[in-house]
Amino acid sequence: MSAIMIRNLNEETLAKLKQESKKRGMSREELVRKILENFSVAPALLEQQEKYNSLLTMITEVLTLNVQEIKDLRKTLERFLAKGGI
């Protein structure tokens, strides 16, 4: 496994990493590794999120059309039944 050494990290950033790692119950190294791993998969996650949002929009549109069709059919049925039905 490869290693990375980060030099000249400012104290404020280091303090935030220390605080966050303590809060999560992990070492700074583990935290930084997780941050880098998340960064490396972020583009794929964003692409999946866009696909999900697009699919959700399409489903919402279809459901809206279906609801309108059901309302129209109900009105037609009510008129039919009001005229005596079968």
Contacts in CASP RR format, 6 or more apart in sequence:
PFRMAT RR
TARGET T0000
AUTHOR 0000-0000-0000
METHOD contacts of the structure
MODEL  1
MSAIMIRNLNEETLAKLKQESKKRGMSREELVRKILENFSVAPALLEQQE
KYNSLLTMITEVLTLNVQEIKDLRKTLERFLAKGGI
6 32 0 8 1.000
17 28 0 8 1.000
17 31 0 8 1.000
17 32 0 8 1.000
18 28 0 8 1.000
20 31 0 8 1.000
21 27 0 8 1.000
21 28 0 8 1.000
21 30 0 8 1.000
21 31 0 8 1.000
24 31 0 8 1.000
26 34 0 8 1.000
END
